[in-house]
Amino acid sequence: MTIVPETGSPRLALHGGGPVRAERKPANPLISDAAKSEVVEVLESGTLAQFYGGTRVRRFESAYASRFQRKHAIAVSSGTAALHLAYLAARLPSGSEALLPANAYVSAASAMIQAEIVPVVVDIDPLTGAMDPEDCARKINDRTRMLVPVHMYGQPCPMPELTTLASRHGLVIIEDCGQSHGAPSAGRLTGTFGLAAAFSLCCRKHIAVGEGGMVITDDDASPKRSARWRTRARGRTGSTTGRWATATTSRRYRRCSACTSSPGSMKS
Ligand SMILES: Cc1ncc(COP(=O)(O)O)c(C=O)c1O
């Protein structure tokens, strides 16, 4: 196939010619009419917050969990929030080290720092751009507790090798699936290999709801803990009514129901 640049240049930009497109095309998500009417339904219902109802958020969570055959899906406000909650679910001692690939989105590291985990950067395979298991093995020491494969551009990290390495060294795996919704590795979906996986649902992701994120896990303790963290740390301690008591710090990571439209793209 011959690519003819819009700019009329006979050579690729790489070789000194003009760019293929004169202007950058907006990466707008495709939103179906059905999804639009569901958003309008939510707006007309008057129940805009997950906190006061959240039936649509719960429906979305359960569709997500069943798509990945995980017991729980926890919807939050961003992929970065999802990573932070997934790391907290690992309950690592402060100062633990975690391995992540050099080719990653910054949130995989910044959410670690927020969770008091020290990021240790691992080399990538120059051909695939994915995390290199051999360099992972070289970077493991007695403080290493977690391995975070970040599957960039839909390209899965080599999960069979990484899971073998993790189980040999007793490391928790948390996958960053911010760019790999539905990408398989060794016949399984990315996001199903570790203790938990975090997804971004922001405006340019495979499932785009504006801003949003999702944690999936089989860990039964995670939904309860995450629900507490994503809301406002409500607990029963210290309150005379029990209603507005605050038991711990909160992150305000919850979803808006109107932004959680019909997850149509999950069906494909
Ligand atoms: C691989 C990956 N992980 C995490 C994130 C963070 O997601 P968010 O922007 O929704 O916080 C992104 C966002 O671009 C990403 O590409």
The ligand as an SDF file (V2000), in Angstrom:
LIG
                    3D

 16 16  0  0  0  0  0  0  0  0999 V2000
   -1.1000    2.5900   30.8450 C   0  0  0  0  0  0  0  0  0  0  0  0
   -1.8020    3.6550   31.6230 C   0  0  0  0  0  0  0  0  0  0  0  0
   -1.9700    3.4760   32.9390 N   0  0  0  0  0  0  0  0  0  0  0  0
   -2.5910    4.3960   33.7080 C   0  0  0  0  0  0  0  0  0  0  0  0
   -3.0720    5.5720   33.1600 C   0  0  0  0  0  0  0  0  0  0  0  0
   -3.7110    6.5890   34.0560 C   0  0  0  0  0  0  0  0  0  0  0  0
   -5.0700    6.7050   33.7730 O   0  0  0  0  0  0  0  0  0  0  0  0
   -5.8800    8.0610   34.0790 P   0  0  0  0  0  0  0  0  0  0  0  0
   -5.4030    9.0900   33.1080 O   0  0  0  0  0  0  0  0  0  0  0  0
   -7.3170    7.6580   33.8450 O   0  0  0  0  0  0  0  0  0  0  0  0
   -5.6020    8.4240   35.4890 O   0  0  0  0  0  0  0  0  0  0  0  0
   -2.9330    5.8030   31.7890 C   0  0  0  0  0  0  0  0  0  0  0  0
   -3.4760    7.0400   31.2150 C   0  0  0  0  0  0  0  0  0  0  0  0
   -3.2010    7.5440   30.2120 O   0  0  0  0  0  0  0  0  0  0  0  0
   -2.2700    4.8240   30.9990 C   0  0  0  0  0  0  0  0  0  0  0  0
   -2.0860    5.0060   29.6910 O   0  0  0  0  0  0  0  0  0  0  0  0
  1  2  1  0
  2  3  1  0
  2 15  2  0
  3  4  2  0
  4  5  1  0
  5  6  1  0
  5 12  2  0
  6  7  1  0
  7  8  1  0
  8  9  2  0
  8 10  1  0
  8 11  1  0
 12 13  1  0
 12 15  1  0
 13 14  2  0
 15 16  1  0
M  END
$$$$
